Amino acid sequence: MFTFPVILRLVIGALMIGSVYAVLGMGYSLIYKATGLMNLAMGDFLMLGAFVGLTFYKTLGLNIYLSFILTFVVMFIVGYVTQRYLITVLLNKGASFSYIILCTAGLSMLFQNGVQLIWAPFTLQFPAIFSKASVPFLSIKVAPENLLVLAIATVSAVALHFFLNKTRFGTAMRASALDQTAASSVGIDVGLTKGITWGLSAALAGVLGMALGPVYGVYSALGAMIAQKAFAGAVTGGYGNIYGAVIGGLFYGFVETFTAAYVSTAYKDVITFVILIVILSVAPNGIFKEKVIE
């Protein structure tokens, strides 16, 4: 049980699912930092991306790379439209933040029921992306789809870091998040930055959902538990802190994987949320002590 091949296999599995939690957690933090809102439909963006990717890759028979690109574009539009033509409209009509959060919960149910009507109420099989069922890695064999998920999540996190810190628009997004009034006074379109923030969050989640399709299958509740773990990771790191979300997501990926392997699969979810409660009782603002947006 504690041999090197077993530990290595568990570490790769933990990194795979932990990286998914990390990127989805970054989406939670991005939206919260930019708008002060919690989007309870993040997991459903991931799920919807899996269905959209399945349509491009299986139904339309497009190239896998083109399918990923088109899924990114479609999900970006979904996220952007959600913010600009639903969230913003409600805020302009005087809706409080609590009602906006409830609106995203309703949006979540709409997505889950919508995909059952449009696609299917049961699990759909996503065709294998690679011809080989496994590839050698050190002393073990690993499913290439698992490595693809890890690679996409890693590239997404790194690309998001450079976008936010090394581009003019990324700087504008961070400025808008810090002080919307000051950002507007120097010519930054705050509304546009908010829309793009939601669009990026949805697009990254959607691409991850497509990558997870061959691993878990495609079904309406695909993003439900993933979103809960990602949210736990974001809260543990300090809600609103992007890098805290990465650390928190990876942490819960390891907790879940090693609990399932050495304790019981029946307790992997319970232990995750018990740890979250303990951490918050000690550090209510998370590991990085992120300040709550008033």
N, C-alpha and C positions, 0 to 999 in steps of 0.2 A: 504493500500500500504506500510505502514511503520511498520507493525506488525512484531513480532519476527520471526514467521515461514517464512514470506516472505523474510525478511532480511537474515535469515539463509540459505534459499534455494539459494538466490543470491550469498551469500558468498561462498557456496560450488561450485556453477557453476563457479564463478570467479577463485577460487583456481584450479579447474580442467583445464580450458582452459589456465589460467595463467601459470600453471606448465608446460603445453605443450610448450608454448612460451618460458619459461625459459630454458627447456632442449634443445630445438632446438637452442636457442640463445647461449647456452653453446657450441654447436657444431660449430656454426659460429665463436665464439671466440677462440675455441681450434685450428681450422684450421688456423685462421689468426695469432694467436700467434706462431704457429709452423712453418708456411711457409710464412707469410706475404701476403697471398692471400685471396680473398673473393670467397667463393664457392656459386654460385647462384643456385646450384642444391640441396641445403639442403632440401627444401620442397618436392622435387621429390624423395629424399631418403625416406622420411616419406611416401609418396604416394606409392612408389614401395614396401615398407615393408608391407603396407596394402594388396596389391595384393598377395605378396608372402605368407603372413600369411593366407589369404583366401584360397590359394591353398593347403597349408598343412592341415588346419583345416577342410575346407568344401569338397574340391575336393578329397583329399587323406584320409580324415576321421581320421586324427591323433589326439591324445590327445592334449588338449589345452596347457598344459605346454610344451610338446615336440614341439608343433607348435611355441610357443614363442622362445624356445631355437634355433630351426632350422632357424627361421626368423632372429634372432640375428646373427647367424653364416653366413648365406647367405649375409645379408646386410653388415656385416663386410668385407667379401670377395669383394663385389662390391665396397665399399669405398677404400679398400686397393689397388685393381687392378686399380681403377681410378687414384689414386695418383702415383703408381709406374710405370704403363705402359701407361699412357696418359699424366698426368701433368709433371712428371719428364722427359719424353721423349721430350716433347715440350720445356721445360726449357733448356735441354741439346742441343737442336737445335738452341738456341738463342732467343726463343720467349719471348717477354716482358711480364710483369705482366698483362698489360691491355689486351693483347691477350689471356692470360691464363683465365682471368675472362670472356672474351667473349666465350672462349671454354666451360666453365662451363654453360654459358647461352645456348649454343648449346646442351650441354649434357642434360640440363633440357627439351628442346623441344624433344630431342631424346627419353627420358624416357616417356614423356607424350604421344607421338605418338606411341611409342613401346607397351605400355600397352594396348592401344586401338586395336592394331593389334593382340596381343597375347591373351588378355582376352576379352574385350568388350568395345565399344565406349559409353556405357551407365553405369549408376550406378548399381553396384552389391550389393545385400544384404548380409551382413555378419551375419551368424547365431548367435542367442543369446548365450552368454557364460554361463549365469546363468539361472536356471529354474524359479526363481522369477523375476517378472517385477520390483519390488521395495522392498526396505528393510527399516525398521523403523530406524530413526536417530534423537534422541531427540524428537522434536515435529512434525517432518515432515517425509515423505517417499522419498527416493532417489533411482534412478536407480543404481543398483550395478555396471553396466558398467562404470558409471561416477566415482564411487569410485575407480574402478580398474585403470582407466586412472590416477587419482590423485596419487594412490599408486605407480604405475609403474614410473611415473615421479619423485616422491619424492625419491624412492629407487635409481633410475638412477642418480639423482643429488648427493645424499649422497655417493653412491658407486664411482662415478667419483671423488669426493673430496678426498676420502680415497685412491683411486688408484693413484692420482697425488701426494699426499702428504705423503703417508705411505708405498709406495712400491719402490723398487730400479728402476724398469722400469719407474715408474711415475716420479721419480727424474731425470732420464735420459731424459725423454721427456721435462721436464721443463728446464733442462740445455741446451738442444738443441735449445729450443725456445729462450733462453736468448743470447746465443753466439754459433753459429754452429761451428765456427773454433776452439774455446776452447774445445767444447764438443768432436769434432773429435780427437783432440790432446790427450785426455785422454782415447781414445778407444771406445767412444760411436758411434754406427752406426746411424748417423743422418738420412740417407735415410730410414732406418727401422723405426725409431721413427716417421718420417713424415707419412709413410704408415700406421702405427698403429693408428696415430692420425686421419687420414681420415677414417680408418676402424671403429674406435670407434664412431666417429661422425655419420657415416652412420648407424651403428648398433643400436645406441640409438634412432635415428630418425625412423628407420624401426620398432622397437618394439613399439614405441609410435603410429606409423601409424596403426599397427595391432590392438592395443588397442582401437583406435578411430573408427575402422571399424564398430563395432556394434552401435556406437553412430551416425555417420554421413553417413554410407554407404561407399562403395569403388568405387572411380571414378578417372579419370586421373587428375583432377584439385584439388584433395583433399588437397594437400599441398601448393597450390598457396597462398591463403590469410594467412594461418597459418604461412608460411615462411616470409611473409611481416611483420606480427606483431612481430614475433620472431626477425627479423632483426631490427625492430624499438626498441625492448627491449634491444637488444645487443648494439645498438648505444647509446641509452639513458643511459645505465649503464656505458658506456665507452668501445668502440669496442676493443675487445681483453681481457677484464677483465671478467673472468668467473663468478665471484660473482655479478658483475654489471649486467650481462646478466640475472641472476636469479631475481634480484630485478626489473629490467626493464620489464621482461616478466610477472611477477606477477602484476606489476603496470598496464600494459596494459590489463591484464585479468580483473582486477577490473574496469578499465575505460570502457572497452567494455561492460561488463555485466550490470553495473549500468546505463550506457548511454542508452542501449537498453531497460532497465526496466522503467526508469524514464524520458527519453527524447523521443527517437524514435529509432527503429531499423534501420531506413534509415540513421541516422547520426552517428551510432556507429563507422564506419570505418573512416569517415571524421574527427571526433573529435580526434580519436587516432593519426592521422597523423598531425593534426593541433598542438596538444600538442607536438609531436616530433619536429616540426619545431620551436616552441617557446622555448623548452628546448635547442635545438642546437644553437639557436640564443643567448642564455644566457651562455651556457656551451658547446662550440663546441666539446670538448673532452669527453663529457658525465659527469655523476654525479661523477664518480671516477677519472675524469681527466686523462684518459689513454693516454699515449704518442703514437703518430702515428709511425708505423714502417716505416723507410725510406728504 
